[in-house]
Amino acid sequence: MESPIPISPGSTTSRRASSIFPQYLRRKSQRKDSTLVSESTTNLWPFMVEEKQPTLYDYQEQDKGTRGVGFKFGWVNGVYIRTVLNIWGVMLFLRMGWITGIQFDGYQPIMSNFHIIDEQNDTRLYATILLILIAIIPLIGMDWEAKTLFVLLMILLVAIVNYLVGTFIPMSKEQIAGGMTGWTNVAITANLWPDFNRVSVAEVFSVFFPSVIGIFAGASMSGDLRDPNEAIPKGTFLAILTTSSMYCLLVIFLGFTMLPYASGDYAEMVNILNPKNISCLPNNCSFGLTQDYQTMALSSAFSPLIYAGIYAATISSALGSYVCSPRIFQALCEDKLFPYIHYFAKGYGKANDPRRGYILTFLIALVFIMIGELNAIAPIISNFFMASFCLVNMACFHSSFVGSPSFRPTFKYYNQWVSLLTGLLCVAIMFFLDWISAVATIVIMGIINLYISNKQPDVDWGSSTRGHVYNNALSSALKLNYCQDHVKNFRPSILLLTGNPSARIPLVEFANNITKNRSLLMIGHITNFEIQQDIRERVINAQYGWMLKRKIKAFYILLEAASLSTGAKTLLQVAGLGRKLSANIIMIGYKSSWKDCIMEDLFDYYSIMLKALEMSVGICILRLQEGLDYADFFEQTPRMPDTSLNWSSPESPPFILKPIDERFDFEVNVVEESAESNNKSSKNQSSSNKSVNFPTTPNGLQQQASRTDRKLAQMKSLIPHDAMEAINQFSEKQPPGSIDIWWLTEDGGLTILIPYLLQINYLWSDCYIRVFAVAKSNEQVDQIQADMKVLLDRLRIPYTDVQVYSESDGEPSDLSKERFRSTIKKFLTKGDVAAKGKLTMGDLCKFEAKTSMYLRIRDLLLLHSKQATLVVMTLPLPHKDIMASLFMAWLETITENMPPFLFVRGRKNVIAI
């Protein structure tokens, strides 16, 4: 690939865009080389106005393989212990008795006493002190946090064993008065059958559910595990088995040894046989499983150990959430899904600790501590967790349903329908618990999903939705193959030959205006040199990035071919998918250098039209007076040294894929095409590269970016306004004006359809359509005009006027004749035999009638369409008997000094409208 001219502070080839652009608007292209060896075709990469310096995010991406190389956890301390501690929350000691014995109608309000200490200022003080201690632990190190969790687990286990042992030792009077019966049939008889009364299943479930939300505690630490694939399933399943078994065991112990309610009177409770005869029932009892949340402490061998277990369970759950939540938030920030949160993506130390996330978590927790009332948010939290479980199950189902080959679950008994059923069950439970919170949760999820879908962040999660899109696209494409052609279903599928698309922005955006959200657009980039596969892949990715930023909805095709016409024919044959998703129109830019280029180049260009007609494909040719190729106005940038970001190839460019209108640089390097300048650039390349300093540290990058932004802001006034307007003329709303259609012959209606598709585009909505036609004689004018109006009304084409002129009404003007002679003069030769590419007087006489007609049309165009926003005209029929130079002379004469001009030629056997 051709090496670009390097930037040098002393380079004489660098000129201000404000001084060269008006010159470009006035000049005609002087290139005489082949179409396939111009700057806009040999340069594969998207043109840009500033080079991409590596950002802090790039360095983080580069260091992904070495991040978090500090303390790594195994499956026991990284997953198992964390999950067990999160599931064994404070509910284990305070509410398991209530859940076991609930059957009483005089219960206390649910979730009203989640703590032992009263809700006073002392509670806020103690909670704040505890929060500070919890915040300090992960700052010391993750190994200390793991040791703390292990100590808390030991305390918790001792407390549980303390309770289990306490049920077997002799009971004290206090225990008997509180409702403890020991291992007798009295308690089990009272607790065996449910009798919810005023307590619903939903309320009981809402109390117990928070104790099982910790099953993702181990998965949240996946970045800090030595082997996440083994540790997460192994540790999580064992933790669920352990905690579930313990919960079941506690229910059995509580149900067999403790009455649901008790009076607190030892004399009455010592000989109780029928719990329904207790004297305190009418006034609500104060003791028993359903009324006293400290029954486990009452039944234990040593009650202070139960209180220690309560604090251990609370602290361990808080510590686990405090450590896990910032890490999940850090991953979210690294993906840049939402604005203004990337600040929290920064990590510290070998373990990449999210210290900024710790501070945010601390402040949020402190706010709720100061509020002092957690009951209000409990239903919302439960619904959020249930929604996350639903999404996990639905994601598994969707990955299985779309048949993604990368989804290979290792769980032996996995079934996609179980995932679907579980996901739906989660939604049902959300509404079962609190339908208002459920609706609010779903609305929030919908808003987040809508935002991410519209933003389309530059992250790759391997989403199963892509598999779903692939399946739908494949199925639809296969169905299209067997659909019958019908005029109502005709859509213009355009193959656009651009060379490097970023060098011909107006051409690309004009075609995009026709096809956007309606039909297929394929951008063909043909080169005559071999491209290495790795470079090809990166070029294609870069071009798609450029199209994304310009909002071009198209497919980019990079093709190697010996000539332009050969490449065009190949693309027409193979581009697309199946019978229906293939090109039926080929669009090219007008060759403004046709008079000065070599003859092979002109023949190659003309051959595209001939081959398109042979293949029954429509033709569109767009001409702008200022030209279509803007390659000269983009900076030629040196390649960044490989040592900065370890690019896989020295040819891979550090380009930022921004459109020219976003950051048009105040200086542009002009490529001098003389051999002298090329030699000079090659000799000075190494020395010039030395003058460009690329910072290799994040601070250097930030400082350089800041300097560049300030400099660009200072030089913004030097950007030529006419340059910006010319480049972006089809990306902005068109001013009110006419789209003039000159329908010269029947071509299946394509000449009418293309302007209509433009007119219904928002950018062209202020334009109106006028239709012009040319009759053979004056006698046909009125009839053709009437027929045209009837036809347009029948086709429901909105128009403001229809005019028909006679071909025989007057001769071409002397000015038009003189222009044509001046245009064709270079190609005329004396004698009856012409050299290759030349014309004889016999050739001119042979097509004199056609030439006269096009000169007459030229006069009509100057009279009626000089001020039009766009002129669309039927393309003269290319034919192998017509010399390429004569055909181009017709087009040149018709379009010279006219507004944007589009030639269209359809096929009679392909009805487009």
N, C-alpha and C positions, 0 to 999 in steps of 0.2 A: 504494500500500500504506500502511496506517495507520502513522503514525510512532509509535514506542514512547515511553513516558514516560521521560525522562532521569533519571539518577541524580544526586542532589545531596546533599551532606553535611547540608544543612538541610531536606531534603524531609520533609514530614509524612506522606507516603504509604508510607514504608518502615517495616515492623514486623518484629519477630522472628518467625520461623516457629514457635517454641515457643509463642508466645502466640496465633497465629491458627489453627493447625492443629486443635486440639481443637474450636474453634468451627466449623470447616468440617465436622468429623465429625458434629456435632450438627445442622447446618443443612440445610435443603432448598434446592435451587437457586431463586433468586429472579429469574432472568432471564426477561424477557417478550418479548425481541426474537426475531427469526427465527433458526432454527438456523444459517443460513449467515452470520450477522453476529455471531458470538460470538468471543471472544478466541482460542479454540482452533481456529477455522477461518480467520479473517482473517489471523492470524499464520502466514505460510507457512513460516517457518524453524523448525528444530528448537529446542524450548525447552532452556535450559541453565541452569547455576548459576554459571558464570563466563564472562567474555568472553575471547576469544582475543587475547592480545597477540602481535605478531609475534616470532618466535624468531630466534635466530642462523641457524638453518637456512633460515628464510624469506628473510632478507636474502641468504644465499648463492644461493638460488634466483632472487631478483630480479636479482642481479648476474651471472647466467650469461652474459648477453649482453656484459658488459664484463670478464669475468674472462679472465685469460691474455692480456692485450693487449700484453704485453711482447714479448720476442724470439720471432719465429715462423720456422719452418724451411720451406725448400722441399723438393722431392722428392729432391735430391741429398744435402744434408747432414742432412736429417731422416729419410730412409728408406734411400736407396741405400747411403751410407757405413756407416750403423749395421748394416744387414743383412749387408753384405759382411764387416765386421769380426767380427760375431758368428758367421758361418759359417766364416770363416777363423780358427779357433781354434788352440790350441797343437798340435792333432792334425795340422795341415798339415805341420809340420816333424818331429814326433816319431814319428808312427804311420803316415803314408802309405807309407813304405818297408816297414814290417812287414806292412801289409795287402796290398801289391803282391806281396811275395815269400813269403807264408806257405805253407809246405808241409812244414815240418820238425817232427819229433816231439819234439825236445828243446828246446822253447820255454820262455821264462820266463813266469810266471803273468801272465794278462791284467790290465791296469790296475794293474800293480805298480810302475810307475816313471813316473808322469806328470810328474815334475819332474826337474830336473838336480841340485839341491842335496839332500843327504841329509836324511832326516827326523830332525833333531835340534833342539835348542832354537834354534840359529841360524836354522833354517827358520821357526820361529814368530816370531822377532824380525824377520827380513826381511819376512815376509808382513804382520806388523802395521804396520810402517813404510809399506809399499806401500799397505795398506788406508787408512791415515790420509791419504796423498797423494791417493788416489782419492776419499776423502770430501770433501776440501777443494775439489776442482775444481768440482762442481755448486753448492757454496755460493757460489763466486765469481760464477757466472752461467752460464746455459745457452749463451751465445755462446762462453765460454771452453771449455766442455765440447766444443762442436762443433769448435773450433779444435784441441783436444787430439786428438780422434778423427781429424781430417784429418792431423795430424802422424804419428800412429801408422800410418795407412793408407799414408802415403808410405814410412815405414820398412819396412812389410810388403812393399810392392811392390818396393822396392830389394832386399830379402832374396830375394824370389822370382826376380827377374831375375838376381841374383848366383848363384843355384843353376843356373838355366838356362844361363847363360854358362859356368859352371864345367864343364858336361858336354862342352863343345866344345874346351876348351883342353887341351894336353898333360897327361898324368897324371903325378903324382909317384910315387915308390916307396911312400910311405905309402898313397896312394890305391889303388894296385894291390894291396898287401898286404891292404887292408881289403875287397877284393872288387869294386872298380871295374874295368870292362872297356872303357869307352868304347862307341862305337856299333858294336858287333860282334854277330854272331849267337849268341855264347856265352851272354850273359845272357838274351836273349829266349827261347832254347831252354830254359833252366832255369826261367824264370818263366811260360812260356806256359800250362801246364796246372796246374790246382789239385790239391793233394794235402794235404788238411787234417790227416790223421792224428788226433792228439788235440785238435786245435783245430776246434771246430764253427763252422758258419755263424752260429749265434746269438752266439757269442763275438766273432767278427769284426764282426758287425753292431753289437753292444753297444759295441764300441770306436769304431766310426766314427759311430754315430748322434748322440752329443753334439755333433758338429761341425755338424750341420744343424738344431739346435733353434732357431737364431737367426732363422728366417724371419719371426717375428712381432715382431722388434725395431722395425721401422718402424711397425707397427700400434699398438704400445704407446705411441707418441708422438703419437697422433692428435690429442690436445688441444693440441699445440704446433705443428701444421702449418698453414700458410696455407690449403692446399686439400687436405684429407685424401682426398677422393674421387678426385682425380687422382694425388696423390703416393704413396699406399699401393700401388695396383696397379702403377703405373709403376715406382717404385723397387724394389719387392719382386721383380717379374718380372725386371727387369734384373740385380738382385743375384744371383738364383738362376742366371740364365744365365751371368753372369760367373764365379761361384764354381764352378759345376758344370763349366764349360769348363776352369777352371784345375786342378781336381781330376783331371779326365780327362787333361789334359796332363802333370801330374806323374806319374800312373801310367805313362804311356807313357815318359817320360824315365827314371823309376826302373827300370822293367822292362827297358828296352833297354840300360841302362848299368851296372847293379849286380847282382851275383850274390846269390842268397838267403842264402848263408852263405860264409864265408871263414875261413882259418886264421890270417891275420895274418902269414904267412911270405911275403916278397916272392919268394924263389927258387922257391917252389912255385906261387904264384899267377900269376907272370908268363907262364908258358907253359901255363896250365890249359886243357884242351879239354873235359873231362868233369867237371862239378862234383860228380858223385856219387862220384868217386874221391879227394876231398880227405881228407887224413890225419886231420883233427880230427873227422870225423863221429862215430866211436864215443864220443868224450868231450864232445860238444857244442861247436860252434865258438863263438867269441866275437865274430866279425865277420860282416858281411853284412846284407842287408835285414831278415831275421827276428830277428837277435840284437843288432844294434847300432842303437839309436834315434837315433844321431847321423850316420847315413849321408848325410843331405842336407848337413850341415856338412862332412863329409869330401869330398863331391863338388863343393862350391861353389868359386867362384874365391877368396873371402875368407871364411873360416869365422866370424870375429867378427860379420859381418853376419847370418848365420843365427841366432846367439844373440840378436842385437838383434831380429830378426824374431820369435823365440820370445817374448821379453819383450813386444814390441809386440802380438803376438796375444793373449797372456794378459791384459795390462793393458786392451786395448781391449774384450775380452769382459767382463772384470770391470766396467769403467767403464760399458759399455752396460747390463749387468744392474743395476748399482747405481743408475742413473738411471731405468730403465724400471720396475723392480719396485715402488718406492715410489709411482709415479704410478698404476699399476694398483691397488695397495692403497688409495690415496687415493680412487679412484673407488668402490671397494668400500665403504669407510667412509662415503662420502657417501650411499650408498643405504641405510645403516643395516640391512644384512642380518643382522648379528650383534651381540649386545650387547657393550658395553664397548669398542668399537673406534672409535666416532665421534670420539674424541679425535684420531685420526690423520687426520681429514678436513680439518683446517685447513690452508690454504695461505698462503704468504707472498710478498710482492712482486707485481710486475705479472704474472709468469709463474705465479703460484699454486704456488710450489715447495712440495713436501711435505717440509718440513724435519724434521718429527717422524717421517715415514716413513724419511728418510735415517738418522736416529739408530737407529731400530729395525733397519734393514737392516745398519747398521754393527755393532750388538751381535750380531746373528745370525751375520754373517760372522766376527766375532771369536771367537765360541764354537767354530765349526768349525775355525778356525785353531789354537786352543788344543788341540783334540782331536788335530789333526795327522794324521788318517787319513780321506781322502775316499773311499777305495775302497768303504767299507761302505755309503755312501748312493748310490753311482753307479747301481745298478740301480733304486732307488726313484725317483731323479730322472728317469731315462730313461722309466720307466713313467708318471710324472706328465705329462711332456711328450707322450708318445704318447696319453695319455688326453685331453689338451687338444686335440690334433689330431683325435682321434675326435669329440669334442663339436662342434668347428667344422664338420666334414663332416656329422655327423648333424643339426645345426641347419639347414644349407643344404638338406639333403634334406627335412627335415620342413617347412620353409617352402614348398618347392616342392610337396610332396605334398598339403598342405592347401589349396593354391591361393590363398595369401595375395596379394591384389592389390598390396600394398606391397613384395613381394619381387621386385625387378627387377634381376637380376644383369647387369652390363655386359660380363662376359666372354663373348665370342662363342661359345665352344665348351663352355659350361657345360651339364652334364647331371645331372639329379637322381640317376640310377642310378649314375653314377660317384661321386657324393658318398656314396651308400649303401655301395657296394662299398669305397671307401676307408676309410670309418668302420669297417666290419666288419674290414677288413684291419688297421687299427690295433689293434683288440681282439685279433686273432689274434697279432699281433707282440708285444703285451704278454705274453701267455701263453708265447709262443715264447722270449722273453728270460728271464723269471723268473716262473713261475706264482704263486709266493707273493706277490711284490710286486704282481702283477696283481690277485690276489684282494683284497689289502689296499687297493689303489687304488680298486677298484670299490666295496668296502664303504664307504670314506670318502666317495666320491662319492654313494652312496646315502643315507648319513646326512645329508650336507649338503642334498641335494635334499629329503629328508623334512622336515628342519628348516625350510627355506625355504617349503615347501608348507604346513606347519602354521602358520607365523608369518604368512604372507601379508603381506609388507612393502609399505608404501605407496610403491611405485615403479612406474614404467611403462616397461618395456623394449620394448614391442611384441612380446612373446613369441609365437612361432609356436604354442605350446600353446593360446593363446586362439583361434587360427584352427581348431585341431583341435577344441576344445570347441564352437566355433560350427558346424562341419560336422556333428559328432555330434548336436548339438541340432536342427539343421535337418533332418537325415535322420530322426531319431527322431520329430520333430513331424509330418513328412509321412507317415510310416508309421502313426502313431496315427490319422490321419484316416480310414484305411481299415480300422481294427480294429473288429470287431463288439462291441457292448456286452454285457457279461456281469456277473452279480452278483459273481463272484469277482474281477473287476477294478475294481469300483467304489471310487473314492477321493473323499473329500470335498474338493472344490476350493472354497475359501472366498473370497468377495469381502467384505472387511471395510470397513465405512464408519466412519471414525474422525475425520474432520476432520484436524487436525494430529495425526499418530500419536504424537508425543512428548508431547502433552498428555493422552493416554489410554493410558498405559503398561499398566495392568492388562488392558484390553481387547485390546490388541495381543498381549501375551504369553500371554493365555489362548488366543487363536486360534492362536498359534504353537505352543503345547503340543499342539494337536490335529493340526496339519499337519506339524510339524517332521520332516524327513527322510522324509516319507511322501507328501505331496500338495502341491497348489498353494495358496498364500496370496497374495492380491492386496489391497493396502491402498489404498482409494479415498479421496482427499482432494478434496472438492467445494467450489468457491468460486463466488461469484456476481459476481465482478468480473474484468475482463480483466487478464491477466498478460503482461508483455513477455517475448519469447522468451528473451533473455539471462538475465533473472531466473528464468524457469521452469527453465532448464537448471541454474542454480546451486542453486536450491531442491531440485531432484530429486537432485543430487549430494550436497547437504547431508543430505537425509533418508536416502539410502542410507548415508552415513557414520554417521548416528545408529543405523540398524538394524544396521550391522556391529558397532558397539560394544556394542549390546544383544543381539547374536547372534540377531537376528530374520531368519529366512530367508523373505523375501517379495519381491514386486514392488510398487513404489510407483507409483501413478497419480494425477496431478494433473489435475483436470478442471474446466473452467468451465461452469457451467450456471445456468439461471434459477432453479431450485428444487432442493431436495434430492431429491425424488422423480423429477424429470426427469433429474437427474444419475445417480441410481441405475439408472434404466431404461437410460440410455445405456451405463453401465458394464456392465450385464448383457448388453447386445447386442454390445458391441465388445471388452470386456476379455478378454484371453486370446489364445490362438493356436490357430486351427483348431477342430475339433469337440470334441476331447477335453481340450485344455488351456484350458478355459474354466470359468467359475464354475457350479457346480450348487448352491451354498448361498450365501445372503447373510446376513451377521452384522452386527448393529447393537447398540449399547448401549441400555439401557433409558432412556427419557426421563423422568427424575425430575421435570422441571419441567412436565409435561403439564397439570397443574391450573392453572398460573399463566400459561402462555404464550398468545400470541394464537392464535385458532382456525385461521388459515391454517397456522400452524406445526404444530399438532396434526394437521390434515388431511394435510399434507405427509408427516408421519412415518407416519401410518396408510396412506397411499397406497403406501409402499414395500412393505408386506406384501402388499397387494392385487395390485400389479404383479408381485411375485415369484411369487405363486401362479399368476397368469395365464401366466407364462413357464415354469411347471413347475420352479421353483427352490425349494429348501428354505429355511427361515427359522430363524435362531438369534437370540435376544435375551438378552443377559447383563445381570443386575442385581446390583450391589453396594450394600449399604446406605449406605456412605460416599460413593457416587458413583463416576463413572469419569473425570470431567474435572478435571485438576490444573493447568490453565493458570494459575490464580491463584497458584500456589506457585513459579513460575519468574520470575526477575528480568527485568524489562524493561530492556534495555541500550541505551545510545546508540550510534549508529554511529560507527565510528572515522573521523577525518578522512581524506580521500582522499590527503593528502600523505604518509601514513606508508608505505603499501605499494602505492600506485597501483592501488587496486581499480578495476575497469572501470566500476563504477556506484556512486553514493552509497548505493544501497539494498542493496548486497551486505554482509552482516553479518560482522563479525569474530567469529564464534561458534566456540567449541570444541565439537565434537560429542561431549560426554561425557554418559553417562546420569546421572540424578539421584543414583543411589546411589553414584557414584564421588566426586563433589565437590559435596555439597549445601551451598550457601552458608549462612552463619549469618544473613544478612539476605535478606529477600524483599520485593520491591516489590509491593504489592497494587493492582490496577487498580480504581480507583473508577469506577463506571459512571454517576455523575451528570453532568449537563451542566456543573455548576460545576467539578468536578475536571478534566474534559476541557478546558474553556476555560483553567483555570489552568495546566494542563500545557503547552498550546500557547503561552500567553503567556510562560511561564518557560523555554521550551525552549532558546532561545539562551543565556540566562544560566546555565542549569543545565549546558549542554554545556561552558561555560567552566570549571566546577568539576572536570571530569574531565581529568586530564593523561595523555596517552599518550606514553610514552617513545619516542624515535625512534632510539636507538642501541642496539647489542647490550648494552653494559654496563648501560644503563638498564633494558632488558628483563629481564636476569638479576637485577638488584637488586629490581625490582618483583615478579618471580615469587617471589623468596626471601621478601620481606615478606608476600606473599599466602599463601604456604604456612605461614609461622609464625603468621599471624593465624587462618587456618583451623584450624590445630592447636589454638590456644588456645580457640577458640570451638566446638570439636567437641562439647563436652558440651551445648551448647544445641540440637543437632539433635533434634527430637522423635522418640522411638522409634516412636510409633504412626504417624507420617507415613511413616517409612521402611518399616514393615511393610505399610501399606496400598498404597503405590506399588509395592512389589516382591513382593507376596504371591504372584504366579504365576511369579516367576523363581526362587523358592527351593523346596526340597523341602517338599511338603505333609505336615503331621503325620498320624499314623495316624488314620483315621476312615473314614466310609462315603461312598460316592457313591450317593445314593438316586435311583433312576429311577422316576418316576411315568408309566407308560405307559398313557395314557388311551384311545388309539385307534390303529388300524393306519395307519402313515404310511410304509410301505416299510422299516421297521426303523431309520430314522435316529436315533430317540430312543435306541435300544439301542447303535448303532454309535459315536456320539460319546463316551459315557462309557467304552466299551471302549478306544477310542484314547487317551483320557486315562489310563486305568488302566495301560496298558502303557508309558506314558512314565515315565522314571526319576523325575521329580519327583512323580509320583502313585503310585508303585509300592507305597507303604505303605497305600494306600486299598483298600477292598474294595467290591464292588458289591452293593447290595440292590435288589430289584425290587418295585414296588408297582403294583397295578392296581385298577380300580373296576368292579364288575359292576352290571348293571341291577337285579338282584333277588338275594335271599338264595339262591335255588335254583341260581343260576349260579356261586356263589362257588367251591365245591369243584371243579367241572369246569374252570373257567377257571384255577384254580391248578394243577391237574394238567397242563392243556394248556401253560401257561406254562413249567413245569419241563421238559416234554418238548421244547418249542421251544428253550429256552435251551441244553439239553444238545446238541440237534442242531446248533445254531449254534456250539457250543463257546465260549460266553460264560461266563467264571467268575463265579459268584455265591455268596453266602453264605445268602441267604434270599429267598423269594418270598411275598408277602402280597397277598391279594385282599380288598377290602372292598366291601360292598354300598352302592350309591348310595341305596337306600331304607331303609337301616338307621339311622333317626333323622333328626331335623331339624337344620339348621344351628344353631349356638349363638347365643344372643342377642348375645354380644359380636361375633361375626362379622357378624351382621345390622346391628348398630349401626355397625360400622366401614364397611360398604358404604354405609349411608345417609349417613354423614358424608362419605364420599368423593364420592358422586354428587350431594349436595345442591346444590352450586354450579351444576350443569348442568340441574337440574329447572326446568321452567316450567309455569305454570298454563295450562289450556286444552288443546285437542286439536291445535293447530298450534304447532310449536316453531320458534323462531328458529334461525338457522344455528348448528349446533353444540350446540344445546340438546336436552333430552330431555323427553318428555311421559310421563304415567302410562301411556298406551297403549303406548309403547315398552317400558316396564319390564314391563308385563303380557305383552307379546308374547314376551319372552325370560325370563320368570319361572323356567321350568324350568331353563334353563341357569344363570341366576344362582344358583339354589338348589343346583345341583350343584357349582358352583365354591366357594360358601360352605362346603358340606360338605367339599370337598377341603381347604379352608383349615383346617378343624378337624383333619382327619386329618394334615395337614402339621405342625401345631403339636404333635400328639401323638407322631408318629413321626420326624420329620425336623428337628426344631428344632436338634439338635446335630450334624447331618451336616456333612461337609466341603464338599460340593457337592450341590445338588439339581438334577436334570434332569427336566423335565416336558414333556409334549406341549403345544405351544402351542394354545390355543383357535383354531378355524378362523376366520380373518378373512373377512368377507363384506361386500359393498357395502351390504347391507340392515342391517348392524349399525353403529350410530353409533360414531364413533371414541371419543367420551367414555365410552360404555358399555363398549366393549372394553377401554380403558385402565383403567377402574374394576375390571373383573375381574382384570386383571393386578396392579393395585395391591393389591387385597384379598388375592390369593393370596400375594404375595411380601413384603408389609410385615413388617419385623423378622425376616426369615428369613436363613439363611446365603447365601453366593453362590448365585445362582439362574440357571439357564439354561433358557430356553424353546426347544424344538426342534419344528419342523414339517416333515416330509418330504412327498413326494407318493406316493400309492399306486401310480401307474404307473411310479415309479422305485424299483426294489428296491435297497436299499443294503446288505442283509446276508442 
